[in-house]
Structure formats: structure tokens, C-alpha cells
Amino acid sequence: MADLIVKAAVKDALDNMNVASDFYEALDEEVAELLEDAARRASENDRKTVQPRDL
């Protein structure tokens, strides 16, 4: 699977915090799960458009 997050943006968002290298992989997996769940909810509601309420 392609990376879903931008490492530089994550690092910027966390300001002066250090970020462990394996954090990015874990975050990417969490984002992938969120997207899968949102797509499933949209599909269950007979929509092909994922909307904020699907999160």
C-alpha cells in the first residue's frame, strides 16, 4: 500500500516533538483503517461518495 501520510507534515504538526521512525508506519495503518471504515459506511448507505459523517 502507498503511504497515506506525509512525514514532513506530521513532523511539522508535532512541533518540537521527536518522532520515532516506526510512528509513521503505525499512523499510516490507522489512517488506512479509517478510510476503509468510511468507505464501508458510505457503501452501506448506497453512496459512492465518502462524506465527513462516514468518519
Distance bins in CASP14 RR format, pairs under 12 A and 6 or more apart:
PFRMAT RR
TARGET T0000
AUTHOR 0000-0000-0000
RMODE 2
METHOD distances of the structure
MODEL  1
1 25 0 0 0 0 0 1 0 0 0 0 0
1 28 1 0 0 1 0 0 0 0 0 0 0
1 29 0 0 0 0 1 0 0 0 0 0 0
1 31 0 0 0 0 0 1 0 0 0 0 0
1 32 1 0 0 1 0 0 0 0 0 0 0
1 33 0 0 0 0 0 1 0 0 0 0 0
1 35 0 0 0 0 0 1 0 0 0 0 0
1 36 0 0 0 0 0 1 0 0 0 0 0
2 28 0 0 0 0 1 0 0 0 0 0 0
2 31 0 0 0 0 0 1 0 0 0 0 0
2 32 0 0 0 0 1 0 0 0 0 0 0
2 35 0 0 0 0 0 1 0 0 0 0 0
3 9 0 0 0 0 0 1 0 0 0 0 0
3 10 0 0 0 0 0 1 0 0 0 0 0
3 24 1 0 0 1 0 0 0 0 0 0 0
3 25 0 0 0 0 1 0 0 0 0 0 0
3 27 0 0 0 0 1 0 0 0 0 0 0
3 28 1 0 1 0 0 0 0 0 0 0 0
3 29 0 0 0 0 0 1 0 0 0 0 0
3 31 0 0 0 0 1 0 0 0 0 0 0
3 32 0 0 0 0 1 0 0 0 0 0 0
4 10 0 0 0 0 0 1 0 0 0 0 0
4 24 0 0 0 0 0 1 0 0 0 0 0
4 25 0 0 0 0 0 1 0 0 0 0 0
4 27 0 0 0 0 1 0 0 0 0 0 0
4 28 1 0 1 0 0 0 0 0 0 0 0
4 29 0 0 0 0 1 0 0 0 0 0 0
4 30 0 0 0 0 1 0 0 0 0 0 0
4 31 1 0 1 0 0 0 0 0 0 0 0
4 32 1 0 0 1 0 0 0 0 0 0 0
4 33 0 0 0 0 0 1 0 0 0 0 0
4 34 0 0 0 0 1 0 0 0 0 0 0
4 35 1 0 0 1 0 0 0 0 0 0 0
4 36 0 0 0 0 0 1 0 0 0 0 0
5 11 0 0 0 0 0 1 0 0 0 0 0
5 12 0 0 0 0 0 1 0 0 0 0 0
5 13 0 0 0 0 0 1 0 0 0 0 0
5 14 0 0 0 0 0 1 0 0 0 0 0
5 19 0 0 0 0 0 1 0 0 0 0 0
5 23 0 0 0 0 0 1 0 0 0 0 0
5 24 1 0 0 1 0 0 0 0 0 0 0
5 25 0 0 0 0 1 0 0 0 0 0 0
5 26 0 0 0 0 0 1 0 0 0 0 0
5 27 1 0 1 0 0 0 0 0 0 0 0
5 28 1 0 1 0 0 0 0 0 0 0 0
5 29 0 0 0 0 0 1 0 0 0 0 0
5 30 0 0 0 0 1 0 0 0 0 0 0
5 31 1 0 0 1 0 0 0 0 0 0 0
5 32 0 0 0 0 1 0 0 0 0 0 0
5 34 0 0 0 0 0 1 0 0 0 0 0
5 35 0 0 0 0 0 1 0 0 0 0 0
6 12 0 0 0 0 1 0 0 0 0 0 0
6 13 0 0 0 0 1 0 0 0 0 0 0
6 24 0 0 0 0 1 0 0 0 0 0 0
6 27 0 0 0 0 0 1 0 0 0 0 0
6 28 0 0 0 0 0 1 0 0 0 0 0
6 31 0 0 0 0 0 1 0 0 0 0 0
7 13 0 0 0 0 0 1 0 0 0 0 0
7 14 0 0 0 0 0 1 0 0 0 0 0
7 19 0 0 0 0 1 0 0 0 0 0 0
7 20 0 0 0 0 0 1 0 0 0 0 0
7 21 0 0 0 0 1 0 0 0 0 0 0
7 23 0 0 0 0 1 0 0 0 0 0 0
7 24 1 0 1 0 0 0 0 0 0 0 0
7 25 0 0 0 0 0 1 0 0 0 0 0
7 27 0 0 0 0 1 0 0 0 0 0 0
7 28 0 0 0 0 1 0 0 0 0 0 0
8 14 0 0 0 0 0 1 0 0 0 0 0
8 19 0 0 0 0 0 1 0 0 0 0 0
8 24 0 0 0 0 0 1 0 0 0 0 0
9 19 0 0 0 0 0 1 0 0 0 0 0
9 24 0 0 0 0 0 1 0 0 0 0 0
9 27 0 0 0 0 0 1 0 0 0 0 0
10 17 0 0 0 0 0 1 0 0 0 0 0
10 19 1 0 0 1 0 0 0 0 0 0 0
10 20 0 0 0 0 0 1 0 0 0 0 0
10 21 0 0 0 0 0 1 0 0 0 0 0
10 23 1 0 0 1 0 0 0 0 0 0 0
10 24 1 0 0 1 0 0 0 0 0 0 0
10 25 0 0 0 0 0 1 0 0 0 0 0
10 26 0 0 0 0 0 1 0 0 0 0 0
10 27 1 0 0 1 0 0 0 0 0 0 0
10 28 0 0 0 0 1 0 0 0 0 0 0
10 30 0 0 0 0 0 1 0 0 0 0 0
10 31 0 0 0 0 0 1 0 0 0 0 0
11 17 0 0 0 0 1 0 0 0 0 0 0
11 18 0 0 0 0 1 0 0 0 0 0 0
11 19 1 0 1 0 0 0 0 0 0 0 0
11 20 0 0 0 0 0 1 0 0 0 0 0
11 21 0 0 0 0 0 1 0 0 0 0 0
11 23 0 0 0 0 1 0 0 0 0 0 0
11 24 0 0 0 0 1 0 0 0 0 0 0
11 27 0 0 0 0 0 1 0 0 0 0 0
12 19 0 0 0 0 0 1 0 0 0 0 0
13 19 0 0 0 0 1 0 0 0 0 0 0
13 27 0 0 0 0 0 1 0 0 0 0 0
14 20 0 0 0 0 0 1 0 0 0 0 0
14 23 0 0 0 0 1 0 0 0 0 0 0
14 24 0 0 0 0 0 1 0 0 0 0 0
14 27 0 0 0 0 0 1 0 0 0 0 0
17 23 0 0 0 0 1 0 0 0 0 0 0
19 25 0 0 0 0 0 1 0 0 0 0 0
19 26 0 0 0 0 0 1 0 0 0 0 0
19 27 0 0 0 0 1 0 0 0 0 0 0
20 26 0 0 0 0 1 0 0 0 0 0 0
20 27 0 0 0 0 0 1 0 0 0 0 0
21 27 0 0 0 0 0 1 0 0 0 0 0
22 28 0 0 0 0 0 1 0 0 0 0 0
22 29 0 0 0 0 0 1 0 0 0 0 0
23 29 0 0 0 0 0 1 0 0 0 0 0
23 30 0 0 0 0 0 1 0 0 0 0 0
24 30 0 0 0 0 0 1 0 0 0 0 0
24 31 0 0 0 0 0 1 0 0 0 0 0
25 31 0 0 0 0 0 1 0 0 0 0 0
25 32 0 0 0 0 0 1 0 0 0 0 0
26 32 0 0 0 0 0 1 0 0 0 0 0
26 33 0 0 0 0 0 1 0 0 0 0 0
27 33 0 0 0 0 0 1 0 0 0 0 0
27 34 0 0 0 0 0 1 0 0 0 0 0
28 34 0 0 0 0 0 1 0 0 0 0 0
28 35 0 0 0 0 0 1 0 0 0 0 0
29 35 0 0 0 0 0 1 0 0 0 0 0
29 36 0 0 0 0 0 1 0 0 0 0 0
30 36 0 0 0 0 0 1 0 0 0 0 0
30 37 0 0 0 0 0 1 0 0 0 0 0
31 37 0 0 0 0 0 1 0 0 0 0 0
31 38 0 0 0 0 0 1 0 0 0 0 0
31 55 0 0 0 0 0 1 0 0 0 0 0
32 38 0 0 0 0 0 1 0 0 0 0 0
32 39 0 0 0 0 0 1 0 0 0 0 0
33 39 0 0 0 0 0 1 0 0 0 0 0
33 40 0 0 0 0 0 1 0 0 0 0 0
33 55 0 0 0 0 0 1 0 0 0 0 0
34 40 0 0 0 0 0 1 0 0 0 0 0
34 41 0 0 0 0 0 1 0 0 0 0 0
34 50 0 0 0 0 0 1 0 0 0 0 0
34 52 0 0 0 0 0 1 0 0 0 0 0
34 54 0 0 0 0 1 0 0 0 0 0 0
34 55 1 0 0 1 0 0 0 0 0 0 0
35 41 0 0 0 0 0 1 0 0 0 0 0
35 42 0 0 0 0 0 1 0 0 0 0 0
35 50 1 0 0 1 0 0 0 0 0 0 0
35 54 0 0 0 0 1 0 0 0 0 0 0
35 55 0 0 0 0 1 0 0 0 0 0 0
36 42 0 0 0 0 0 1 0 0 0 0 0
36 43 0 0 0 0 0 1 0 0 0 0 0
36 50 0 0 0 0 0 1 0 0 0 0 0
36 54 0 0 0 0 0 1 0 0 0 0 0
36 55 0 0 0 0 0 1 0 0 0 0 0
37 43 0 0 0 0 0 1 0 0 0 0 0
37 44 0 0 0 0 0 1 0 0 0 0 0
37 50 0 0 0 0 0 1 0 0 0 0 0
37 54 1 0 0 1 0 0 0 0 0 0 0
37 55 1 0 0 1 0 0 0 0 0 0 0
38 44 0 0 0 0 0 1 0 0 0 0 0
38 45 0 0 0 0 0 1 0 0 0 0 0
38 47 0 0 0 0 0 1 0 0 0 0 0
38 49 0 0 0 0 0 1 0 0 0 0 0
38 50 1 0 1 0 0 0 0 0 0 0 0
38 51 0 0 0 0 1 0 0 0 0 0 0
38 52 0 0 0 0 1 0 0 0 0 0 0
38 53 0 0 0 0 1 0 0 0 0 0 0
38 54 1 1 0 0 0 0 0 0 0 0 0
38 55 1 0 1 0 0 0 0 0 0 0 0
39 45 0 0 0 0 0 1 0 0 0 0 0
39 47 0 0 0 0 1 0 0 0 0 0 0
39 48 0 0 0 0 1 0 0 0 0 0 0
39 49 0 0 0 0 0 1 0 0 0 0 0
39 50 1 0 1 0 0 0 0 0 0 0 0
39 51 0 0 0 0 0 1 0 0 0 0 0
39 54 1 0 0 1 0 0 0 0 0 0 0
39 55 0 0 0 0 0 1 0 0 0 0 0
40 47 0 0 0 0 0 1 0 0 0 0 0
40 50 0 0 0 0 1 0 0 0 0 0 0
40 54 0 0 0 0 1 0 0 0 0 0 0
40 55 0 0 0 0 0 1 0 0 0 0 0
41 47 0 0 0 0 1 0 0 0 0 0 0
41 49 0 0 0 0 0 1 0 0 0 0 0
41 50 0 0 0 0 1 0 0 0 0 0 0
41 51 0 0 0 0 1 0 0 0 0 0 0
41 52 0 0 0 0 0 1 0 0 0 0 0
41 53 0 0 0 0 1 0 0 0 0 0 0
41 54 1 0 1 0 0 0 0 0 0 0 0
41 55 0 0 0 0 1 0 0 0 0 0 0
42 48 1 0 0 1 0 0 0 0 0 0 0
42 49 1 0 0 1 0 0 0 0 0 0 0
42 50 1 0 1 0 0 0 0 0 0 0 0
42 51 1 0 0 1 0 0 0 0 0 0 0
42 52 0 0 0 0 0 1 0 0 0 0 0
42 53 0 0 0 0 1 0 0 0 0 0 0
42 54 1 0 1 0 0 0 0 0 0 0 0
42 55 0 0 0 0 0 1 0 0 0 0 0
43 49 0 0 0 0 0 1 0 0 0 0 0
43 50 0 0 0 0 1 0 0 0 0 0 0
43 54 0 0 0 0 1 0 0 0 0 0 0
44 50 0 0 0 0 0 1 0 0 0 0 0
44 54 0 0 0 0 1 0 0 0 0 0 0
45 51 0 0 0 0 1 0 0 0 0 0 0
45 53 0 0 0 0 1 0 0 0 0 0 0
45 54 0 0 0 0 1 0 0 0 0 0 0
47 53 0 0 0 0 0 1 0 0 0 0 0
47 54 0 0 0 0 1 0 0 0 0 0 0
48 54 0 0 0 0 0 1 0 0 0 0 0
END
